[in-house]
Amino acid sequence: MAVVIETIELTEVSQNGWAVDYLIRREDGEQLHAEVRCWNTAREAAERAGNGLALEAIADRGLATALERAELAESPASRGAVVISIWFDPADGGNPRHIVTYERAVE
């Protein structure tokens, strides 16, 4: 199971929400970053929609989602640096969305 090695607070005072970066070690020993962001509008959309799963993910600052996505991403050993970007979508009831960026293309 993936574990968090370091948590870096990225939230700026002027933000209407929060942002955090997790440095994660996967079960295979490889490390990657997951950047998680949530705007207040996404939390409000989840509340309006009664989206308990999204509200739970928002409450834990996306940690469980980041750990899950870290294990599903391709190995940094074969792809180079891996960054997972996770955000909560206000247009979809606050549901989490993600994109994985790899340093190297697959040959």
Contacts in CASP RR format, 6 or more apart in sequence:
PFRMAT RR
TARGET T0000
AUTHOR 0000-0000-0000
METHOD contacts of the structure
MODEL  1
MAVVIETIELTEVSQNGWAVDYLIRREDGEQLHAEVRCWNTAREAAERAG
NGLALEAIADRGLATALERAELAESPASRGAVVISIWFDPADGGNPRHIV
TYERAVE
1 27 0 8 1.000
1 67 0 8 1.000
1 71 0 8 1.000
2 24 0 8 1.000
2 25 0 8 1.000
2 26 0 8 1.000
2 27 0 8 1.000
2 67 0 8 1.000
2 68 0 8 1.000
2 70 0 8 1.000
2 71 0 8 1.000
3 24 0 8 1.000
3 25 0 8 1.000
3 67 0 8 1.000
4 22 0 8 1.000
4 23 0 8 1.000
4 24 0 8 1.000
4 63 0 8 1.000
4 66 0 8 1.000
4 67 0 8 1.000
5 23 0 8 1.000
5 24 0 8 1.000
5 25 0 8 1.000
5 31 0 8 1.000
6 22 0 8 1.000
6 23 0 8 1.000
7 20 0 8 1.000
7 21 0 8 1.000
7 22 0 8 1.000
7 23 0 8 1.000
8 20 0 8 1.000
8 21 0 8 1.000
8 22 0 8 1.000
8 23 0 8 1.000
9 19 0 8 1.000
9 20 0 8 1.000
10 19 0 8 1.000
10 20 0 8 1.000
10 21 0 8 1.000
10 35 0 8 1.000
11 17 0 8 1.000
11 18 0 8 1.000
11 19 0 8 1.000
11 20 0 8 1.000
12 19 0 8 1.000
15 39 0 8 1.000
16 39 0 8 1.000
16 40 0 8 1.000
16 41 0 8 1.000
17 37 0 8 1.000
17 38 0 8 1.000
17 39 0 8 1.000
17 40 0 8 1.000
17 43 0 8 1.000
18 37 0 8 1.000
18 38 0 8 1.000
18 61 0 8 1.000
19 35 0 8 1.000
19 36 0 8 1.000
19 37 0 8 1.000
19 38 0 8 1.000
20 35 0 8 1.000
20 36 0 8 1.000
20 61 0 8 1.000
20 62 0 8 1.000
21 33 0 8 1.000
21 34 0 8 1.000
21 35 0 8 1.000
21 36 0 8 1.000
22 33 0 8 1.000
22 34 0 8 1.000
22 35 0 8 1.000
22 36 0 8 1.000
22 63 0 8 1.000
22 66 0 8 1.000
23 31 0 8 1.000
23 32 0 8 1.000
23 33 0 8 1.000
24 31 0 8 1.000
24 32 0 8 1.000
24 33 0 8 1.000
24 34 0 8 1.000
24 66 0 8 1.000
24 67 0 8 1.000
24 70 0 8 1.000
25 31 0 8 1.000
26 32 0 8 1.000
26 70 0 8 1.000
26 71 0 8 1.000
26 75 0 8 1.000
26 76 0 8 1.000
27 71 0 8 1.000
28 75 0 8 1.000
28 77 0 8 1.000
30 75 0 8 1.000
30 76 0 8 1.000
30 77 0 8 1.000
31 76 0 8 1.000
32 70 0 8 1.000
32 73 0 8 1.000
32 76 0 8 1.000
32 81 0 8 1.000
32 82 0 8 1.000
32 83 0 8 1.000
32 84 0 8 1.000
33 81 0 8 1.000
33 82 0 8 1.000
33 83 0 8 1.000
33 84 0 8 1.000
34 66 0 8 1.000
34 69 0 8 1.000
34 70 0 8 1.000
34 83 0 8 1.000
34 84 0 8 1.000
34 85 0 8 1.000
34 86 0 8 1.000
35 83 0 8 1.000
35 84 0 8 1.000
35 85 0 8 1.000
35 86 0 8 1.000
36 61 0 8 1.000
36 62 0 8 1.000
36 63 0 8 1.000
36 65 0 8 1.000
36 66 0 8 1.000
36 86 0 8 1.000
36 87 0 8 1.000
37 85 0 8 1.000
37 86 0 8 1.000
37 87 0 8 1.000
37 88 0 8 1.000
38 58 0 8 1.000
38 61 0 8 1.000
38 62 0 8 1.000
38 87 0 8 1.000
38 88 0 8 1.000
39 87 0 8 1.000
39 88 0 8 1.000
39 90 0 8 1.000
41 90 0 8 1.000
42 54 0 8 1.000
42 58 0 8 1.000
42 87 0 8 1.000
42 88 0 8 1.000
42 89 0 8 1.000
42 90 0 8 1.000
42 93 0 8 1.000
42 94 0 8 1.000
43 55 0 8 1.000
43 58 0 8 1.000
43 88 0 8 1.000
43 94 0 8 1.000
44 90 0 8 1.000
45 51 0 8 1.000
45 89 0 8 1.000
45 90 0 8 1.000
45 91 0 8 1.000
45 92 0 8 1.000
45 93 0 8 1.000
45 94 0 8 1.000
46 52 0 8 1.000
46 54 0 8 1.000
46 55 0 8 1.000
46 58 0 8 1.000
46 88 0 8 1.000
46 93 0 8 1.000
46 94 0 8 1.000
46 95 0 8 1.000
47 55 0 8 1.000
48 93 0 8 1.000
49 93 0 8 1.000
49 94 0 8 1.000
51 93 0 8 1.000
51 94 0 8 1.000
51 95 0 8 1.000
53 95 0 8 1.000
54 88 0 8 1.000
54 93 0 8 1.000
54 94 0 8 1.000
54 95 0 8 1.000
54 96 0 8 1.000
57 64 0 8 1.000
57 65 0 8 1.000
57 88 0 8 1.000
57 96 0 8 1.000
58 88 0 8 1.000
58 94 0 8 1.000
62 86 0 8 1.000
62 96 0 8 1.000
65 86 0 8 1.000
65 96 0 8 1.000
65 98 0 8 1.000
66 84 0 8 1.000
66 86 0 8 1.000
69 84 0 8 1.000
69 86 0 8 1.000
69 98 0 8 1.000
69 100 0 8 1.000
70 84 0 8 1.000
73 82 0 8 1.000
73 84 0 8 1.000
73 100 0 8 1.000
74 82 0 8 1.000
74 100 0 8 1.000
74 102 0 8 1.000
74 106 0 8 1.000
76 82 0 8 1.000
79 102 0 8 1.000
79 103 0 8 1.000
79 104 0 8 1.000
79 106 0 8 1.000
80 102 0 8 1.000
80 103 0 8 1.000
80 104 0 8 1.000
81 102 0 8 1.000
81 103 0 8 1.000
82 100 0 8 1.000
82 101 0 8 1.000
82 102 0 8 1.000
82 103 0 8 1.000
83 100 0 8 1.000
83 101 0 8 1.000
84 98 0 8 1.000
84 99 0 8 1.000
84 100 0 8 1.000
84 101 0 8 1.000
85 98 0 8 1.000
85 99 0 8 1.000
85 100 0 8 1.000
85 101 0 8 1.000
86 96 0 8 1.000
86 97 0 8 1.000
86 98 0 8 1.000
87 96 0 8 1.000
87 97 0 8 1.000
87 98 0 8 1.000
88 94 0 8 1.000
88 95 0 8 1.000
88 96 0 8 1.000
88 97 0 8 1.000
89 95 0 8 1.000
89 96 0 8 1.000
89 97 0 8 1.000
END
